[in-house]
Amino acid sequence: MLGSGVLDTVIGVVFVFLLVSLLVTTCNELIAAMLRSRAKWLEYGVGRLIGPAWARQLYAHPLIESATMDWKPAAAGKRPWFGSGPSYIPSRVFANVLLELLHGADNPLRQTEAALQKALALASAGAVSVADIKDAVDNMATSLPTLLPAILPAKIAAAIQTDLERLSAILGRNNAGWLAGYSVADAAADVQRFIRAIPAGYVRHLIEELEDVKMRKALLVLFDDAGNDIEKFKQLVEVWFNNAMDRVAGWYKRRSQWVTAAISLTVVIAMNVDAMLIVRYLDAHPGVRDGLVMQAKAYADARAREPAPPWRDVVAGDAVTGKLTFNAQANDVVLLSTNAQGAVVRPPSVTLLKDMTKDTSHVDYTLDTALSDRAQKATVTATIGGREVAQAFVDIAPSYPEQLKRVQRQLNGLKLPIGWERNPAQADKDMYLGVPELGENFWRTVGFHLLGWLITAVAATLGAPFWFDMLNKIMSIRSAGRAPEEMPKSPEIVQAPIGPGQSAKQANENAARTRSGTR
C-alpha cells in the first residue's frame, strides 16, 4: 500500500490538474464563442456538402436565417476568421429546405398544381359522367402550354403533358367498363390525386435538370435508393447530412486539440503552475497537503451526482435550439415565452398548419440567452389561448469570463506555489517565483520550471473529465483505508508434514492426535 502522505500528494496534484484543465477548457470555449467557431465549421461543412452556391441559398432561407441574428454570407473562396449563422441545423430542416431549393425560388411545380386545379374546376363544372371528367382532362392537356409557368423546364412540361394523356387514356378505359363500378367521384378523385402529386412527382426531373454535377449525382443516388418515395428521400438526405456533420465534428475536434495544447502551455506559463514544484511543496508541507485533500474531497462530494465536471452545454450568452411537442388543432396560434432574465425566444408565435396536426404538433424554437454572472434555469413555455400546453427547461451556466474568474480564484486559494510574484524582494528565490527579467535570471527561471510546466500542460490537454474521474477513483482508494491484516489459519486446516509412505489425510490425522494427546 502507498503511504497516506504519498496518496494525499497524488490527490493534491490531480486536483490541481483538474482545476487547470477546467481553466483551459473554459478559455477554449470562450475563444470558440468569440470566433463563432462552431458556426464557422458548420457553414464550411455545409459548403463542402452541397457547394458554396447552394449553401448560400440554404443559409438565406427563413427557416435557417431565423436561427441567428447576424448571418452574413462568406465571400466566395474565403474562410472568415469569425463565423456567422447558426451553430446547429436540424437534419429535418436541412432536408426540407434542400427540397424547396430543388423546386426553385418560385416553385414552378406548385404554380403548375394551382393552375391545373383551377383549370379542372372550370372544365369539369357540372360534370355528370366519367366521360365529362375525361373531356376536362383532355381540355387541360390541349391548353397545357398556356397553363404552365414560363420558368418550368421544358423537359418537365413534356413529362406532365405525357402523364395527362396517359391519365386520359386510363379514364377512357375505365369509362368503357375496364373497372367495374367506376364512378364520377372515382374519376374526379384520380385526377385530384394526380394534380396534388405534381410537386413531388417530378423531383427526379428537377434533379436531372441541375447544372451542378456533384449535386446532381449525389441527389440522384439518394432518390433512386428511396424508390421515388419523397418521404424516404428526405430521410436519406437527413442521413447524408448527419454523416457529413459527423466528419465536420471530427475535423473541428482535431483542430481544437492543437488549440487546446497552445492554450494549455500559455495558461500554465502565465500562471506558473509547475507540477514538479507542487509535488515537492506538498511533500514538505503536510498541513497544506491535508487542507488540499479536504478541498478536493469537498469538490468531489459536491458534484457526486454529476457525470462530468461542472460545466453545462448552455452558457449565458449562447443561443440554444429546442423543440416543444403538444396536442393542438389546425390554425391554433402558439405563443412562446421565457422566464429567463434578458433572454429572447424566437419565434414569438407560430400558427399551426393543418398537416402539422396529425397526432401531435411540435414547434422548433431558439432561445437567445443574455450574458450573466450567475447560473439559472430557464423555462420556455408554449401557450394556446392563454392555456399552457408545453414547457422546456434549460440549465444556463454563468458566462465564460465569470467561469474563468471562479476557477482562477480557486487555484489562487490553494496556498500553493502557483503564480508570479511581481515584487522580487517578496519572492521565494529557492522556488523562482519572481517575475523573471531578461538575462541570466530569466533562463535560470525557465530551466527551473520547464519540466514542471510541460507536465502540467500535457496533463491539462487530457481534459477535465479525465481528471475528475481520476480524482474520484483515488478518493475511493483513500477512503477504503488499510487492508485488514490476514487472519491466521485454523490449526485444523494447516497442512501437516507428509512422512514417507503417508498420504496428506493420514499426516493430518496423526498431527491432530499428537495435539490432542491421544498418541
Residue pairs with C-beta under 8 A, 6 or more apart in sequence:
1 482
1 483
2 10
4 478
5 283
5 286
5 289
7 474
7 477
7 478
8 282
8 289
8 290
8 292
8 293
8 478
9 279
9 282
9 283
9 289
10 474
11 292
11 293
11 296
11 471
11 474
11 475
11 478
12 278
12 282
12 289
12 292
12 293
12 296
13 275
13 278
13 279
13 282
14 296
14 467
14 470
14 471
14 474
15 292
15 295
15 296
15 299
15 471
16 273
16 275
16 278
16 411
16 414
16 416
16 418
16 456
17 275
17 456
17 459
17 460
17 462
17 467
18 299
18 309
18 464
18 467
18 468
18 471
19 407
19 410
19 411
19 414
20 264
20 267
20 268
20 271
20 273
20 411
20 456
20 459
20 460
21 309
21 459
21 460
21 462
21 463
21 464
21 466
21 467
22 309
22 311
22 407
22 464
23 267
23 271
23 404
23 407
23 408
23 411
23 460
24 260
24 263
24 264
24 267
24 460
24 461
25 260
25 311
25 463
25 464
26 311
26 400
26 403
26 404
26 407
27 263
27 267
27 404
28 256
28 259
28 260
28 263
29 311
29 315
29 400
30 400
30 401
30 404
31 37
31 259
31 263
32 38
32 256
33 315
33 317
33 318
33 400
35 81
35 82
35 83
36 82
36 83
36 84
36 87
37 83
37 252
38 83
38 87
38 88
38 252
39 68
39 83
39 84
39 85
39 86
39 87
40 79
40 80
40 82
40 83
40 84
41 83
41 248
41 251
41 252
42 83
42 85
42 86
42 87
42 88
42 89
42 245
42 248
43 55
43 59
43 74
43 83
43 84
43 85
44 79
44 248
45 244
45 245
45 247
45 248
45 251
46 55
46 58
46 59
46 89
47 55
48 244
48 248
49 55
49 240
49 241
49 244
50 58
50 98
50 215
51 212
51 214
51 215
52 76
53 212
54 98
54 101
54 212
54 215
56 73
57 101
58 64
58 94
58 97
58 98
58 101
59 65
59 71
59 73
59 85
60 73
61 97
61 100
61 101
63 93
63 96
63 97
64 85
64 86
64 89
64 93
64 97
65 71
66 346
66 347
66 366
67 85
67 86
67 88
67 89
67 319
67 321
67 346
67 366
68 84
68 85
68 86
68 319
69 368
70 84
71 84
71 85
71 86
72 84
74 80
74 84
86 319
86 321
87 319
88 321
89 241
90 321
90 364
91 238
91 239
91 241
91 242
92 234
92 238
93 364
94 237
94 238
94 241
95 234
95 235
95 237
95 238
95 241
96 234
98 237
99 203
99 230
99 233
99 234
99 237
100 107
102 203
102 206
102 207
102 210
102 219
103 109
103 110
103 199
103 206
104 151
104 206
106 149
106 151
107 199
108 148
108 149
108 151
108 152
108 156
109 152
109 156
109 198
109 199
109 202
109 206
110 199
111 149
111 152
112 147
112 148
112 149
112 152
112 160
112 198
113 195
113 196
113 198
113 199
115 147
115 148
115 149
116 140
116 147
116 195
116 198
117 195
119 139
119 140
119 143
119 147
120 136
120 137
120 140
120 191
120 192
120 195
123 135
123 136
123 139
123 140
124 132
124 133
124 136
124 188
126 132
127 133
127 136
127 184
127 188
128 184
129 175
129 184
130 171
130 174
130 175
130 182
130 183
130 184
130 186
130 187
131 175
132 184
133 171
133 184
133 187
133 188
133 191
134 168
134 171
134 172
134 175
134 187
136 191
137 164
137 167
137 168
137 171
137 191
138 168
140 147
140 164
141 161
141 164
141 165
141 168
144 157
144 160
144 161
144 164
145 157
148 157
148 160
153 205
153 206
153 209
155 205
155 208
155 209
156 202
156 205
156 206
156 209
159 202
159 205
160 198
160 202
163 194
163 201
164 194
167 190
167 191
167 194
170 190
171 187
171 190
171 191
173 179
174 182
174 186
174 187
175 182
175 187
200 230
203 223
203 230
203 233
204 220
204 223
204 228
207 216
207 219
207 220
207 223
208 216
208 220
210 216
210 219
218 240
219 237
222 233
222 236
222 237
222 240
223 233
225 236
226 232
226 233
226 235
226 236
257 461
260 460
260 461
261 457
261 461
264 456
264 457
264 458
264 460
264 461
265 453
265 457
267 273
267 460
268 453
268 456
268 457
268 460
269 453
271 408
271 411
271 418
271 419
272 418
272 419
272 420
272 433
272 449
273 411
273 418
273 452
273 453
273 456
274 417
274 449
274 452
274 453
274 456
275 452
275 455
275 456
275 459
276 451
276 452
276 455
277 417
277 431
277 449
277 452
278 416
278 417
278 418
278 452
281 288
281 416
281 417
281 431
282 288
282 289
282 292
282 416
283 289
288 415
288 416
291 415
292 414
292 415
292 416
293 478
295 414
296 471
296 475
297 475
299 471
300 468
300 471
300 472
300 475
303 309
303 310
303 468
308 464
308 465
308 468
309 464
309 465
309 468
311 397
311 403
311 464
312 375
312 395
312 396
312 397
313 320
314 320
314 369
314 394
314 395
314 396
314 397
315 369
315 396
315 397
315 398
315 399
315 400
315 403
316 369
316 370
316 371
316 372
316 373
316 376
316 396
316 397
316 398
316 399
316 402
317 369
317 370
317 371
317 372
317 399
317 400
318 369
318 396
319 366
319 367
319 368
319 369
320 366
320 367
320 369
320 394
321 364
321 365
321 366
321 367
322 364
322 365
322 367
322 380
322 392
322 394
323 362
323 363
323 364
323 365
323 392
324 336
324 362
324 363
324 365
324 380
324 382
324 389
324 390
324 391
324 392
325 360
325 361
325 362
325 390
326 360
326 361
326 362
326 382
326 389
326 390
327 360
327 361
327 389
328 334
328 352
328 357
328 360
328 361
328 384
328 389
329 352
329 357
330 352
330 353
330 354
330 356
330 357
331 351
331 352
331 353
331 354
332 351
332 352
332 361
332 384
332 385
333 349
333 350
333 351
333 352
333 384
334 349
334 350
334 351
334 352
334 361
334 363
334 382
334 383
334 384
334 389
335 348
335 349
335 382
335 383
335 384
336 345
336 346
336 347
336 348
336 349
336 350
336 363
336 365
336 380
336 381
336 382
337 345
337 348
337 380
337 381
337 383
338 344
338 345
338 367
338 378
338 379
338 380
338 381
339 378
339 379
339 381
340 367
340 369
340 370
340 376
340 378
340 379
340 394
340 396
341 370
341 372
341 376
342 369
342 370
342 371
342 372
343 367
343 368
343 369
343 370
343 378
344 367
344 368
345 365
345 366
345 367
345 368
345 380
346 365
346 366
346 367
346 368
347 365
350 363
352 361
356 362
363 382
365 380
365 392
367 378
367 380
367 394
369 378
369 396
371 399
372 396
372 398
372 399
372 402
373 398
373 399
373 402
374 398
374 402
375 395
375 396
375 397
375 398
376 396
377 393
377 394
377 395
377 396
378 393
378 394
378 395
378 396
379 391
379 392
379 393
379 394
380 391
380 392
380 393
380 394
381 388
381 390
381 391
382 388
382 389
382 390
382 391
383 389
397 403
398 406
411 418
412 418
412 419
417 428
417 431
417 433
419 433
420 433
420 434
420 435
421 427
421 428
421 433
421 434
421 435
422 434
422 435
423 434
424 434
424 435
427 433
427 434
427 435
432 444
432 445
432 448
432 449
434 445
436 442
436 444
436 445
436 446
459 467
491 515
492 512
495 504
495 508
496 507
496 508
496 510
496 511
497 507
498 504
498 507
499 507
499 510
502 510
510 519
513 519
